Amino acid sequence: MEYQDLLVVTTYRLAETFQCSAEKLIWNFLQHEDQFVEGVHYYQLNAQELESLELRYPQEFTECVSPFLWTLEGMYKHAQLLTGIEAWRAYMNFVYLHFSDSEELKEAVHILENATKQLEALYIYRICEKEWNAQ
């Protein structure tokens, strides 16, 4: 969805992408509001703007109607603040799907996926090592 010539997502769509509730995203935002910049990470819509976008993009406003639209930078900030590897994966997948025509981006996503796998392997190794040493 576009807003002011930028690709943005609704709170509902972002929650769906990150596999969490819209309430969790709003809570995350309110807990770290000082780290989000309006116009960079998000846009807060007034009632008239919200109604206009609901008419233009009805499929985006079917579940949770929130006055926030999140930019790619906002998605990234949420991914940083949410715990769990799934948030990072969801963010990488979203970026890849929407910008996959760029070879540089494909390479960057590939590097991030490999780094994620290595971090997961290291995490599992350390857990096993702790369990082994505890015996």
Helices and strands as residue ranges (DSSP letters): E 2-3, E 6-7, E 9-10, H 11-18, H 22-31, G 33-35, E 42-44, H 47-56, G 58-61, E 68-70, H 72-81, H 85-99, H 103-134
